[in-house]
């Protein structure tokens, strides 16, 4: 046992020595900038490394591609320290004779010079009793320094107060039926940044999900647009909030590429994926609902907030079903802001749709939506569907095969 602990300590002393393993969550080949005395190169890459012992495993991110080796080492040591990886690796050596610990991460480079990740530890985290703990790291890669919560807003105290009020009034009722216990306020300490918005990371004592995990919650950029620091050098702008909020000439190629890929940014499931594998990894939030085209699945986790996976309805057994569609009912994508953007606005940017269908009350009920109309844009092998209510306001963004 002591030999194993000494080996792990030596591994950490090497700063970044680990076993390379395939990484689905890392955003590889993301570009850096030449900022801050050449500390960055044009090819920052986030890699996954880790250690597996029996049924336990610890995975963590490492950034490579800095011009200065010492700076690269310091950044990665900061990520390890922020996320508690050294402690988890030590704990791993203590579980060889029994117990299970699974540590995984998600995140990467949401912007050219910003790193952000969340690490989840599940199992015998500190004691034999099962637990679930979030840790996180948010770094400005120009300086290697932490990005604090205050850096996201023009007036952080006022923004935090407004955000708490909004969470209580709007989000808490939306989530109350799905919480084992807990509250969405006060705001937790932990957060990580995605291209779609900010993810709040709760302690298990404050928010426990139905699958007995600590809660996390995505707040989309358009839901808090009025309090964000969207200046050119502000952190939200640097991680892409502006391109998600405003329809521009660049929106069309971005939406075309997204549709052709069959994937929504930061969502860990794409068109054609196994539905059973997605449910196994992320857990059902509620029982599947039936609509005219098949079934709708709601999964746990911040990135699936108001996102539904659509599949067939060939039988009650969906083990062999695939994800045929992805429906998003809140948030923003490349200027399409659900609850805000109007049809005439996207027509100006995207052009006239390939097809459009009216949804009366009966048809809307069959499709679990509201009366209105739906535009269809066929790009690549997939279709982008934009559903508007009777006032012409966007209510759903849907990708289908």
C-alpha positions in Angstrom: 0.0 0.0 0.0 2.8 2.5 0.9 4.6 1.6 -2.3 1.4 2.4 -4.3 1.0 5.8 -2.5 4.7 6.7 -3.1 4.2 5.8 -6.8 1.2 8.1 -7.0 3.0 10.9 -5.2 5.9 10.5 -7.7 3.4 10.6 -10.6 2.0 13.9 -9.3 5.4 15.4 -8.7 6.0 15.0 -12.4 3.1 17.4 -12.8 1.4 15.8 -15.8 2.6 12.2 -16.0 -0.4 9.9 -16.5 -2.0 7.3 -18.7 -3.5 8.8 -21.9 -7.0 7.6 -22.5 -9.6 8.5 -25.1 -11.3 11.8 -24.3 -14.9 12.5 -25.4 -15.3 15.6 -23.3 -12.2 17.5 -24.2 -12.3 20.1 -27.0 -9.1 19.2 -28.8 -7.1 21.4 -31.2 -8.7 24.6 -29.8 -6.7 27.6 -30.7 -4.8 29.7 -28.2 -3.6 33.3 -28.8 -0.2 34.9 -28.9 -1.1 36.9 -25.8 1.0 37.7 -22.7 4.7 37.5 -23.8 4.4 34.4 -26.0 3.1 32.1 -23.3 0.6 30.7 -25.7 1.0 29.0 -29.1 -1.6 28.7 -31.8 -2.3 25.1 -30.9 -3.6 24.7 -27.3 -4.9 21.2 -26.8 -6.8 19.7 -23.9 -6.0 16.1 -23.2 -7.4 13.6 -20.8 -5.1 11.6 -18.5 -5.8 9.4 -15.5 -5.4 6.2 -13.6 -7.6 3.1 -13.3 -7.2 0.6 -10.5 -9.8 -2.2 -10.5 -13.3 -0.7 -10.5 -12.0 2.7 -9.6 -10.7 5.4 -11.9 -9.6 9.0 -11.8 -9.6 11.1 -15.0 -8.5 14.7 -15.3 -7.6 17.3 -18.0 -4.2 18.5 -19.1 -3.5 21.5 -21.4 -0.5 21.4 -23.8 0.7 23.8 -26.4 2.2 26.7 -24.3 5.3 28.3 -25.6 6.8 28.4 -22.1 7.3 25.0 -20.4 7.3 26.4 -16.9 4.1 28.3 -17.5 2.4 25.2 -18.9 3.5 23.2 -15.8 2.1 25.9 -13.5 -1.2 26.0 -15.3 -1.7 22.3 -15.1 -0.6 22.1 -11.5 -3.3 24.8 -10.8 -5.9 22.7 -12.5 -4.9 19.6 -10.5 -5.0 21.6 -7.2 -8.3 23.4 -7.9 -10.1 20.1 -8.7 -8.6 18.0 -5.9 -7.0 15.4 -8.3 -4.0 14.7 -6.0 -6.3 13.8 -3.1 -8.5 11.6 -5.4 -5.4 9.7 -6.7 -4.3 9.1 -3.1 -7.7 7.9 -2.2 -7.6 5.6 -5.2 -4.6 3.8 -3.7 -6.6 3.3 -0.5 -9.4 1.5 -2.3 -7.4 -1.4 -3.8 -8.7 -3.8 -1.2 -12.3 -2.6 -1.5 -14.5 0.3 -2.4 -15.1 2.2 -5.6 -14.4 5.7 -6.7 -15.1 7.2 -10.1 -13.8 10.7 -11.0 -14.6 12.2 -14.4 -14.5 15.7 -15.9 -16.2 17.8 -18.5 -15.3 21.1 -20.1 -12.3 22.3 -21.9 -11.7 25.5 -23.9 -15.0 27.3 -24.4 -13.0 30.3 -25.7 -9.6 30.8 -27.3 -7.9 31.8 -24.0 -10.2 30.5 -21.3 -10.1 27.1 -19.7 -13.1 25.8 -17.6 -14.0 22.4 -16.3 -16.1 20.6 -13.7 -14.9 17.4 -12.0 -17.3 15.0 -10.4 -16.3 12.4 -7.8 -18.7 9.6 -7.1 -18.5 6.7 -4.7 -16.2 6.3 -1.7 -14.9 9.9 -2.0 -13.7 10.4 1.5 -15.1 7.5 3.5 -16.6 4.1 2.7 -20.0 5.8 2.5 -21.1 6.8 -1.0 -20.9 10.4 -1.8 -20.9 12.8 -4.8 -18.7 15.9 -4.9 -18.2 18.7 -7.5 -14.9 20.5 -7.9 -14.0 23.0 -10.7 -11.3 25.1 -12.3 -11.8 28.4 -14.3 -8.5 29.9 -15.6 -7.5 32.8 -17.8 -4.8 31.3 -19.9 -3.2 34.6 -20.7 -2.2 34.9 -17.1 -2.8 31.5 -15.5 -5.0 33.2 -12.9 -8.4 32.1 -11.6 -11.5 33.6 -13.2 -13.7 34.7 -10.3 -17.5 34.8 -10.4 -17.3 38.6 -10.3 -15.5 38.7 -13.7 -18.7 37.6 -15.5 -20.9 40.6 -14.7 -20.9 44.4 -14.9 -22.1 44.6 -11.3 -21.6 41.2 -9.6 -23.5 41.9 -6.3 -26.6 43.2 -8.1 -26.3 40.4 -10.7 -26.2 37.7 -8.0 -29.2 39.1 -6.3 -31.2 39.3 -9.6 -30.1 35.8 -10.4 -31.2 34.4 -7.1 -34.6 36.0 -7.5 -35.0 34.6 -11.0 -33.9 31.1 -9.9 -36.6 31.1 -7.1 -39.3 32.5 -9.3 -38.7 30.7 -12.6 -36.3 27.7 -12.2 -37.3 26.3 -8.8 -40.9 25.6 -9.9 -39.5 24.0 -13.1 -37.3 21.6 -11.1 -39.2 21.0 -7.8 -40.7 17.8 -9.0 -37.3 16.3 -9.9 -35.3 17.1 -6.7 -34.8 14.5 -4.0 -34.2 17.4 -1.7 -32.7 20.8 -1.8 -32.9 24.4 -3.1 -31.5 26.3 -6.0 -30.6 29.2 -3.8 -28.4 30.5 -2.3 -25.9 30.5 -5.2 -23.2 27.9 -4.8 -19.5 28.6 -4.9 -18.8 26.4 -7.9 -19.4 27.1 -11.5 -18.0 26.2 -15.0 -18.3 28.0 -18.3 -19.7 26.5 -21.5 -20.5 27.9 -24.9 -24.2 27.9 -24.0 -23.9 29.5 -20.6 -22.9 29.2 -17.0 -23.3 25.9 -15.1 -23.8 26.2 -11.3 -22.3 23.3 -9.2 -24.1 22.5 -6.0 -23.1 20.6 -2.9 -25.1 17.4 -2.2 -26.2 19.0 1.1 -28.0 21.8 -0.8 -29.3 19.9 -3.8 -29.6 16.1 -4.1 -31.0 14.7 -7.4 -33.3 11.7 -7.7 -30.3 9.6 -8.7 -28.6 10.7 -5.5 -26.1 13.1 -7.0 -25.2 16.7 -6.3 -27.1 19.0 -8.6 -25.9 21.2 -11.4 -27.8 23.8 -13.3 -27.2 25.5 -16.7 -28.1 29.2 -16.9 -28.2 30.1 -20.6 -26.6 33.4 -21.8 -30.0 34.8 -23.0 -31.5 34.2 -19.5 -29.1 36.6 -17.9 -28.0 38.7 -20.8 -28.9 42.0 -19.1 -26.3 41.5 -16.3 -23.4 40.0 -18.2 -20.2 41.9 -19.0 -20.3 41.6 -22.8 -17.5 44.0 -23.4 -14.9 42.8 -25.9 -12.4 41.8 -23.2 -15.1 40.5 -20.8 -15.0 36.8 -20.0 -18.5 36.0 -21.4 -17.6 37.5 -24.7 -14.3 35.6 -24.7 -16.1 32.3 -24.3 -18.6 33.0 -27.1 -21.6 34.5 -25.4 -22.0 37.2 -28.0 -22.1 34.8 -30.9 -24.7 32.8 -29.1 -26.8 35.9 -28.4 -26.8 37.9 -31.7 -27.9 36.9 -35.2 -25.2 37.9 -37.6 -23.9 36.9 -41.0 -21.8 34.3 -39.3 -24.9 32.6 -37.7 -25.9 30.9 -40.9 -22.7 28.9 -41.5 -22.5 28.1 -37.8 -26.1 26.7 -37.7 -25.5 24.9 -41.0 -22.4 23.2 -39.5 -24.1 22.4 -36.3 -27.1 20.8 -38.2 -24.8 18.8 -40.5 -22.9 17.5 -37.5 -26.2 16.6 -35.7 -24.9 18.0 -32.4 -25.7 20.9 -30.1 -22.7 22.6 -28.5 -21.7 21.1 -25.2 -24.4 18.4 -25.3 -22.8 15.0 -24.7 -25.3 13.2 -27.0 -25.7 13.6 -30.8 -28.0 12.3 -33.5 -27.5 8.6 -34.1 -26.2 7.8 -30.7 -27.5 4.9 -28.7 -30.4 6.0 -26.5 -29.7 3.2 -23.9 -26.1 4.4 -23.5 -27.2 8.0 -23.0 -29.8 7.0 -20.4 -27.2 4.8 -18.6 -24.7 7.6 -18.5 -27.0 10.4 -17.5 -30.1 8.8 -15.9 -33.7 9.5 -16.6 -35.1 12.7 -15.1 -38.7 11.5 -15.6 -40.4 8.6 -17.4 -40.4 9.0 -21.2 -43.3 10.9 -22.8 -45.1 9.9 -25.9 -45.7 12.3 -28.8 -46.9 11.8 -32.4 -43.4 11.1 -33.8 -42.3 8.7 -31.0 -41.0 9.2 -27.5 -39.3 12.1 -25.7 -36.6 11.4 -23.0 -35.6 13.9 -20.3 -32.2 13.2 -18.7 -30.5 14.5 -15.6 -27.7 17.1 -15.6 -27.3 20.7 -16.3 -26.6 20.3 -20.0 -29.9 18.5 -20.5 -32.0 21.3 -18.9 -35.1 21.6 -21.1 -33.5 19.4 -23.7 -35.4 16.3 -24.9 -34.0 13.3 -26.8 -36.4 12.1 -29.5 -36.6 8.5 -30.6 -39.0 6.0 -32.3 -41.9 4.2 -30.7 -41.5 0.8 -32.2 -41.9 -1.0 -28.9 -41.8 -0.5 -25.2 -38.3 -1.8 -25.2 -36.0 1.0 -26.3 -32.6 -0.7 -25.7 -31.9 -0.7 -29.4 -33.3 2.7 -30.2 -31.2 5.6 -31.4 -31.4 9.3 -30.9 -33.4 10.4 -33.9 -33.9 14.0 -32.7 -32.8 16.6 -30.1 -35.3 19.3 -29.0 -34.2 22.3 -27.0 -36.9 24.4 -25.2 -34.7 27.0 -23.6 -31.4 28.7 -24.2 -29.7 30.2 -27.3 -27.7 28.9 -30.2 -25.9 31.3 -32.6 -28.4 34.1 -32.3 -31.5 32.0 -32.0 -32.8 32.9 -28.5 -35.7 30.8 -27.3 -38.5 32.9 -26.0 -37.1 36.0 -27.7 -36.2 35.7 -31.3 -39.0 36.2 -33.8 -39.5 34.3 -37.1 -39.0 37.3 -39.3 -35.6 37.8 -37.7 -34.3 34.3 -38.5 -35.8 34.6 -42.0 -33.7 37.6 -42.6 -30.5 35.8 -41.6 -31.2 32.2 -42.6 -33.4 32.8 -45.6 -36.8 31.3 -46.3 -37.2 27.7 -45.0 -37.3 24.6 -47.2 -40.7 23.9 -45.8 -43.1 25.3 -43.2 -46.0 23.6 -41.4 -48.8 25.2 -39.3 -49.6 23.6 -35.9 -53.2 24.0 -34.7 -54.1 23.1 -31.2 -54.7 19.4 -31.9 -51.5 19.0 -33.8 -49.6 20.9 -31.2 -50.9 18.7 -28.4 -49.9 15.6 -30.3 -46.4 16.9 -30.6 -46.2 18.2 -27.0 -45.8 21.8 -28.0 -47.8 25.0 -28.5 -49.9 26.1 -31.5 -48.0 28.1 -34.1 -45.8 27.2 -37.0 -42.6 25.3 -37.7 -39.9 26.1 -40.2 -37.6 23.3 -41.7 -34.1 23.9 -42.9 -32.4 20.8 -44.5 -28.6 21.1 -44.2 -26.4 18.1 -44.8 -28.1 14.8 -43.8 -30.0 16.5 -41.0 -32.8 19.1 -40.5 -33.0 22.1 -38.3 -36.6 22.8 -37.2 -37.6 26.1 -35.6 -41.0 26.1 -33.9 -42.6 29.5 -33.2 -45.8 30.2 -31.2 -48.8 32.1 -32.6 -47.0 35.4 -32.0 -44.1 34.2 -34.1 -41.7 33.9 -31.1 -39.2 31.0 -31.1 -40.2 28.3 -28.5 -38.1 25.2 -29.7 -35.0 24.4 -31.7 -35.0 20.8 -33.0 -32.4 18.8 -34.8 -33.6 15.6 -36.6 -32.2 13.0 -38.9 
